[in-house]
Amino acid sequence: MHRRRSARGAEIPHRDALNLLRLAIGDERAQFRTGQWEAINTLVNRNSRLLVVERTGWGKSMVYFIATRLLRSKGRGTTLIVSPLLALMRNQLTAARRLNIRAETINSTNYPEWSQIEAEVRQGRIDILLISPERLANPTFVENVLSRITGSIGLLVVDEAHCISDWGHDFRPDYRRLSNVVRSMPSSVPIVGTTATANNRVINDVQAQFGTVRIQRGSLTRKSLALQTLELKTQTERLAWLKDHIGDLPGTGIIYTLTKRDARQVASWLRSHDIHAEPYYAGIKLPQFVDEEDASNLSREYLEDQLLSNRIKSLVATVALGMGYDKPDLRFVIHYQAPASVVGYYQQVGRAGRAVDYAVGLLMTGIEDDDIHEFFRRSAFPPEDMVTSILHALEQSDGLSIRQLEEQLNLSYGAISKVLKYLSVATPSPIRRQGYSWHRTPIRYHLDTDAILRLTQQREKEWAEVQAYIRHPGCLMEYLSRKLDDPVPNPCGKCAQCLGEPIVPEEISHESLLQAGRFLRASEFELICAKQVAKDAFPTYGLRGNINPLLRAETGRVLSRWNDAGWGHMVAEDKHSGLFRDKLVKAAAEMIRHRWVPHPFPQWVTCIPSNNRPELVPQYAQKLAKTLGLKFIPAVVKVRDNQPQKFQQNRFHQCRNLDGVFDVRRKLPRGPALLVDDVVDSKWTLTIGAFVLRRAGSGPVYPFALTSSGAAD
């Protein structure tokens, strides 16, 4: 890249920046939007620290790309961009190339390239380096790259800067490490944070992290967006509405759900009615990529491209498709359930209408929303006893890996990781990482329970604001703008409230309601039991490594998800009452006979025993066997008491808790068996039930459960 070098002290004129804007967007008559040149000038000619709060689609990335070109022409060092999502990084790399900027990223998908990129960064041959905030927690990166270039960074960019603040709707603890980077940089290095979703509380928190920061705020009103709310309490109603009306919405869009299972279910429903929709969430793996090392990222990139090129009507997505996804002609964003805050809602609905004159933002709400958000709030911060137990375990050792902590503490991998991250960004930190091991430092530590209570109460207030938005009698865009502390909130004139009539129809056909009800009652899914046991977890059974294929369960089925709108609500009620009703017997028999149809078909039925409620599952299994015309045999017996599996938080304890618990002490039929349980979570109970049956001479074992309480389902 050849640059005209400017004297370090000379000011860059407006025309140089404007020429770069026109080059970037391919329009010789283009002009800066209000505030863009002012932001560039602040960074390039004033070397100041700046927080830019502007609406989505305003062009915040253009500010720091042009600033990078101009600063590099003055001989300044590499721009470091901290960006929260891989999707955002991909879009930014593409945009940078239009300005002849050499941009590279170090992330989880390009490990083989790290060494060369790191070397070129140190040599100053790369204009922009994009990293995730999590990279700042990697000791190797900090030592080999960051510490060597900190003094020569030309510009620091913190994208989605609201993530720094624990007041923000998407706080990420790793962002707090940025304050250490800022402190180590010369005061003359310009810094810019960008966001569309920062109210005054968040801005104050950002300033506390970065020191004195100039604030540039623009109007957050999105003139192209027409907003509407729609109260449809049941999933049956919302599915029926989507089937009746989404095909009439122009162009393509996003449907947001709160959970992965809802994303899968809604996409499946739409596809069953010839509406091309695909689910999208963290960890998704499409069949064509399942054997690839980076299957999840490849799958998400493929789905993003499908929507970008208008080959599908909609992605049905969790918040994994949020910040950074840029499709300028997106025409609608529908929320299948209400989000946690109006700030988060503004960020998500802002995906639509960036480069079109008219787009629709529809927020639906349901009876399950409150329970889901209560769960999210409850699990947002680590409990004090969990923090104490982890710190105590580290005190008693010379370093422990997360897997070793799992074995000692009966906590999930995710819970331990969350606590370690929470503690590691504390200043000063009570722990330190060395390789894969974590060690206790001499720092005394007490969990700030007052701060957690304060933030939890704030989250509750934000949820109340969402509910108020749903019923707000005035302009919906103005309501969002006020909650974001927009200095100039104005009525939009486009929302359903401003117009006094719905933007999209609210009616639902009776036939669609019936179809949606049938769909939800036929939403069973595959049950794949475990194949590999935790190390040293089964000394009694002698299981190690992979379970012998001849002793494994076949692929089974689960009738419902706990408390869902199909059969799950009925299962939950009956589980508590102590007797499963005959409707659930008939529903399972119909599914097994007409939709699952395992081959070879089971010749007899057995079940998982329980000492706590010894009659509940056997009674159900007996009725199911009779309805299927099969013999019921109580073959599996419990020979040792154990703790409920729901209390076992990780694979090692889930396995160890079942070691030697079940046995078979009778001669079995050689034919295939149906193994019945009521609720499945980790799948280990059915895995071991099938194992003891196969070991005792049974034929193939098909596991079946009435419902799943697993978060992954």
Residue, then its C-alpha position, 0 to 999 in steps of 0.5 A: m500500500h503506497r501512501r502520501r506521507s504527511a508531516r506528523g504535525a500537519e493537519i489533515p484537511h477535510r478534502d483528504a478525508l472526503n476523497l477517501l469516503r468517496l473511494a470507499i463507497g464508490d460515489e464521487r458526489a458522496q458527502f459525510r453524514t452529520g458528525q462523521w468528519e467531526a469524529i475523524n478530525t477529533l481522532v486524526n488532528r486532535n489525537s483525542r479520546l472519543l465515544v461516538v453514540e450514533r444510530t445503527g447504519w450511521g457509518k461508525s466503521m467508516v470513521y475509524f477506517i478513514a482515520t486509519r488511512l489518514l493516520r497511517s499517511k502520517g506515519r502512525g502505527t497499526t490500528l487495533i480494533v477490539s470487536p465482539l463478534l466474528a461476523l463483525m470482523r468479517n464485515q469489517l475486513t471486507a470494508a477495509r479492503r475497499l480503502n486499500i487497507r491491509a486488515e487482518t484478524i487473530n481469532s479462533t478460526n485462523y489459528p494456522e495464520w497467527s504466527q505470520i500475522e503476529a510477525e507482520v504486526r510487529q514489523g508494522r506491515i499491517d494497517i489494522l489488527l482486529i481481535s476479540p476481547e477474549r484475546l486480551a485474556n490469552p497470555t501468549f497473545v498479550e506477551n508475544v503481540l500486544s506488549r510489543i506493539t502497545g507503544s506503537i499503536g496508532l489508533l485504538v478502536v473499541d467497537e460496541a463499546h457498551c460491552i465495557s459497561d456492566w450497565g450495558h445490555d451485553f456486558r462482557p467481562d473481557y472488555r474490562r481488560l481494555s483499561n489495562v491496555v489504555r493505561s499502558m498506551p501513550s496519552s497521545v494515542p487517539i481512542v474511539g469507542t463506538t456504539a448505538t446503544a449507550n444511555n447516560r449510565v453506560i456512558n459514565d461507566v465507559q468514562a470511568q474505564f477510559g478516563t476523560v472521553r469526549i462524547q459525540r451523540g447523534s439522534l437515534t431515531r430510525k426514520s426508515l423503521a415502522l414499529q408495532t407490538l403484538e400481544l399473542k400469549t401462546q406459541t400456537e398463536r404466534l406460529a399461526w400468525l407467522k404462517d399467515h403473514i410473514g410471506d406478505l412482508p417485503g424482502t427478507g428479515i430476521i426472526y429473533t427468539l430467546t432460546k435455541r430450541d425456539a429458533r429450531q422449532v419456528a424455522s421448522w414450522l415455517r419450512s413445513h409451510d414452504i417458507h424458507a427459514e433457517p435456525y441460527y444460534a451459537g454452536i449450530k452445525l450444519p450437516q455439510f460442515v459437521d466433520e469440519e474442525d470449525a463446523s460452527n463458525l463455518s455454519r454460521e458464516y454460510l447462513e449469514d451469506q444465505l440471508l445476505s444474498n436473499r436465498i432465504k426468507s428469514l433467519v430464525a436467530t438468537v442474540a448470536l445474530g446481533m452486533g455487527y451483522d450488516k445487511p443494508d436491505l434487511r426489510f423486517v425484524i420480528h421478535y417471537q418473544a420479547p427481549a430483556s431490555v429496550v436498549g437490547y431491542y433497539q440494537q436488534v431491531g436496528r438490523a433492519g432498514r439501513a439502506v431502504d426507505y421502509a422496514v418493519g419492526l414487530l415485537m410479539t410477546g408470550i406467556e413464557d417470556d417472564d420465566i425465561h428472563e427470570f432465569f437469565r437474570r438469576s444466572a447472570f452472576p455467579p453465586e457467592d458459595m460457588v465463588t468461595s468453593i472455587l477460590h478455596a479449591l485453588e488455595q488448597s492446590d498448586g494449580l487446577s485446570i477447569r476439568q480438575l475443578e469439575e471433579q472436585l466441585n461438581l460444578s459445570y464447565g460453563a459455570i466454572s469458566k464463568v466464575l474464573k472469567y469474572l474473577s480474572v478481570a477483577t482489579p486486582s485479581p484473586i487468581r492468575r492463569q498459567g497455561y491450562s491451570w489456574h492459581r490463587t493469588p495472595i489478593r483477598y477477595h469478597l464478592d461484591t454482592d451489593a453491586i450484583l443486587r444493584l445490577t439485578q434490580q436494574r435488569e428487573k427495571e429494564w424488563a418492566e420498561v419492555q413491558a411498558y413499551i409493549r403497551h405504550p400508547g404513544c410513538l414507539m420510536e420516541y419511547l426507545s429514543r428516550k430510554l437511550d437518553d437521545p437528546v432530541p427524541n421525536p415522534c416518528g410518524k411511521c409506527a402503529q401508534c403514530l398511524g393509529e392502525p396496525i402496520v401489519p395485520e393482527e388477524i389469525s386464521h382458525e385453520s392456522l391455529l389448528q395446524a400450529g396446535r398439531f405441529l406443537r404436539a408432534s414436535e418430538f426430537e431425536l434422543i442420542c445417548a452418550k458414547q464416551v464416558a468421563k475418565d475414571a468415573f465408572p470403576t464398578y462398571g469398568l467403563r472406560g473411553n468409548i462405550n462398546p457399540l454393542l452395548r450402546a443405546e440406539t437413537g431414541r425419541v423425546l416426546s416434548r420439551w419441559n413445559d412447552a406448548g405441545w405436550g411438555h406442559m401436560v408432562a410437567e403438570d402430571k409429573h407433579s401430580g404423580l400420575f401421567r394421564d392417558k392422553l400422554v400414553k396415546a400421544a407417545a404410541e401414535m408418535i412411535r407407531h406412525r412417525w418414529v417407526p423404529h426398525p426393527f420395531p421393539q418387541w417388549v417394554t421396560c423402564i428406568p426404576s426410581n426409589n423416590r417415586p417407584e410407581l410413576v414411570p412403571q405405571y406409564a410404561q405398562k400403559l404404553a406397552k399395552t397400547l402398543g400391544l407389547k409385553f412390559i418387563p420390569a427388567v432394570v432394577k436399582v441396586r444402589d441409592n444415588q443422588p438425583q441426576k439433576f443435582q449433578q452439574n458436569r459429566f464426571h459427576q453425572c457418570r460417577n453418580l450412576d456407577g453401579v446403580f442399575d443391574v439386570r437380574r433376570k433372563l431377557p428376551r433377545g428382541p429389541a426393547l423400548l426403554v422408558d423414562d419420564v424426564v431426560d437431561s444429561k442422557w446418562t441415566l438412559t445411557i447406563g440403563a441401555f448398557v446394563l440391558r445390552r450387557a445382560g443379553s437384550g437386543p437393541v435398546y431404543p430409549f424414549a422419554l416423555t420430556s427433556s429438561g436439557a438446556a441444549d434442547 
